[in-house]
């Protein structure tokens, strides 16, 4: 049972997969990790970089609550596509497209490319903000390549097509714990976790 005196930290995401990962990654900090309320207003991401979007989102959410806010912007950068989908990862090609269809569209775009031409990376930028001020920022990167087909049943987003070269497995084929140990969000969250124990609003 969570202590009533444990301070709360709001993770500003409507993506349930991201919230689960952040709860796991920050579990050892002295903070109670909470998600957005169901009636939270939407935030339109208009930044040109992951850092800009994360900062804008964190500052916006931090003005709507007295609780410190962590916002993330993250996505997939594919070299052969000139950096796409990048900051548009969640809405790439068509905002209303199902993620599975989006993954298959990416595979179609890369059809016929050799493994060494399918290099890609996930990037995550995290921003901690409180009452309209940025407190701390971290970033994580995970290098890999795009698989030739969807593989695996775990994870979310582009996980079924993102291959970890040293394992020859996609993020959707490894356990959540192993993904956290290798992922962009894991790297950024661990850096944030090392800051949180010594900070109070």
WOQUI-V226808 format. One record per pair of residues at least 24 apart in sequence whose C-alpha atoms are under 10 Angstrom apart, sorted by the first residue. I is the first residue (numbers start at 0). J is the second residue. Records with the same first field share a line. If there is no record, write none. Layout:
I->J ; J
This chain:
1->30 ; 31
2->31
3->31
4->30 ; 31
5->29 ; 30 ; 31 ; 32
6->30 ; 31 ; 32 ; 66 ; 67 ; 199 ; 200
7->31 ; 32 ; 33 ; 34 ; 65 ; 66 ; 67 ; 68
8->32 ; 33 ; 34 ; 66 ; 67 ; 68 ; 69 ; 127 ; 195
9->33 ; 34 ; 35 ; 36 ; 57 ; 60 ; 61 ; 64 ; 65 ; 66 ; 67 ; 68 ; 69 ; 70 ; 127 ; 128
10->34 ; 35 ; 57 ; 60 ; 67 ; 68 ; 69 ; 70 ; 71 ; 127
11->35 ; 36 ; 39 ; 42 ; 53 ; 56 ; 57 ; 59 ; 60 ; 61 ; 68 ; 69 ; 70 ; 71
12->36 ; 39 ; 41 ; 42 ; 56 ; 69 ; 70 ; 71 ; 72
13->37 ; 39 ; 41
14->155 ; 156
15->155
16->154 ; 155 ; 156
17->71 ; 154 ; 155 ; 156 ; 184
19->175
20->154 ; 175 ; 176 ; 178 ; 179 ; 184 ; 185 ; 188
21->69 ; 179 ; 184 ; 185 ; 188 ; 189
22->188
23->175 ; 176 ; 179 ; 185 ; 188
24->176 ; 179 ; 180 ; 184 ; 185 ; 186 ; 187 ; 188 ; 189 ; 191 ; 192
25->185 ; 188 ; 189 ; 191 ; 192 ; 193 ; 195
26->192
27->192 ; 193 ; 196
28->191 ; 192 ; 193 ; 194 ; 195 ; 196 ; 197
29->192 ; 195 ; 196 ; 197
30->192 ; 195 ; 196
32->68 ; 69
33->66 ; 68
34->68
35->60 ; 68
39->63
44->72 ; 86 ; 87
45->86 ; 87
46->86 ; 87
47->85 ; 86 ; 87
48->72 ; 73 ; 85 ; 86 ; 87 ; 124
49->73 ; 74 ; 85 ; 86 ; 87 ; 122 ; 123 ; 124 ; 125 ; 138
50->86 ; 122 ; 123 ; 124 ; 125 ; 126 ; 136 ; 137 ; 138
51->86 ; 124 ; 126
52->86 ; 124 ; 125 ; 126
53->123 ; 124 ; 125 ; 126 ; 127 ; 136
54->124 ; 125 ; 126 ; 127 ; 128 ; 132 ; 133 ; 136
55->126 ; 128 ; 131 ; 133
56->126 ; 128
57->125 ; 126 ; 127 ; 128 ; 129 ; 130 ; 131 ; 132 ; 133
58->126 ; 127 ; 128 ; 129 ; 130 ; 131 ; 132 ; 133
59->128 ; 129 ; 130 ; 131 ; 132
60->128 ; 129 ; 130 ; 131
61->127 ; 128 ; 129 ; 130 ; 131 ; 132 ; 133
62->128 ; 129 ; 130 ; 131 ; 132
63->130 ; 131
64->129 ; 130 ; 131
65->129 ; 130 ; 200
66->128 ; 129 ; 130 ; 200
67->127 ; 128 ; 129 ; 130 ; 131 ; 132 ; 133 ; 134 ; 199 ; 200
68->126 ; 127 ; 128 ; 129 ; 130 ; 131 ; 133 ; 134
69->125 ; 126 ; 127 ; 128 ; 129 ; 133 ; 134 ; 135 ; 136 ; 191
70->124 ; 125 ; 126 ; 127 ; 128 ; 136
71->123 ; 124 ; 125 ; 126 ; 127 ; 136 ; 137 ; 138 ; 184 ; 187 ; 188
72->122 ; 123 ; 124 ; 125 ; 126 ; 138 ; 184
73->121 ; 122 ; 123 ; 124 ; 125 ; 138 ; 139 ; 140 ; 183 ; 184
74->120 ; 121 ; 122 ; 123 ; 124 ; 140 ; 156 ; 157 ; 183
75->119 ; 120 ; 121 ; 122 ; 123 ; 140 ; 141 ; 156 ; 157 ; 158 ; 161
76->118 ; 119 ; 120 ; 121 ; 122 ; 142 ; 144
77->105 ; 109 ; 116 ; 117 ; 118 ; 119 ; 120 ; 121 ; 143 ; 144 ; 145
78->116 ; 117 ; 118 ; 119 ; 120 ; 144
79->108 ; 109 ; 112 ; 116 ; 117 ; 118 ; 119
80->105 ; 108 ; 109 ; 117 ; 118 ; 119
82->119 ; 120
83->119
85->120 ; 121 ; 122
86->122
88->156 ; 157
89->156 ; 157
97->156
98->155 ; 156 ; 157
99->149 ; 155 ; 156 ; 157 ; 159 ; 160
101->156 ; 157
102->148 ; 149 ; 156 ; 157 ; 158 ; 159 ; 160 ; 161
103->147 ; 148 ; 149 ; 157 ; 160
105->145 ; 147 ; 148 ; 157 ; 160
106->145 ; 146 ; 147 ; 148 ; 149 ; 160
107->147 ; 148
109->145 ; 146 ; 147
110->147 ; 148
111->147
112->147
113->147
114->144 ; 145 ; 146 ; 147 ; 164
115->144 ; 145
116->144 ; 145
117->143 ; 144 ; 145 ; 146 ; 147 ; 161 ; 162
118->142 ; 143 ; 144 ; 145 ; 146 ; 161 ; 162 ; 164
119->143 ; 144 ; 145 ; 161 ; 162
120->144 ; 145 ; 161 ; 162 ; 163 ; 182 ; 183
121->157 ; 158 ; 161 ; 182 ; 183 ; 184
122->182 ; 183 ; 184 ; 186 ; 187
123->182 ; 183 ; 184 ; 185 ; 186 ; 187 ; 188
124->183 ; 184 ; 186 ; 187 ; 188
125->184 ; 187 ; 188 ; 190 ; 191
126->187 ; 191
127->191 ; 195
128->200
129->200
130->200
134->198 ; 200
135->191 ; 194 ; 195
136->187 ; 190 ; 191 ; 194
137->184 ; 186 ; 187 ; 188 ; 189 ; 190 ; 191 ; 194
138->183 ; 184 ; 185 ; 186 ; 187 ; 188 ; 189 ; 190 ; 191
139->181 ; 182 ; 183 ; 184 ; 185 ; 186 ; 187 ; 188 ; 189 ; 190
140->181 ; 182 ; 183 ; 184 ; 185 ; 186 ; 187
141->181 ; 182 ; 183 ; 184 ; 185 ; 186
142->181 ; 182 ; 183
143->167 ; 169
144->169
145->169
153->178
154->178
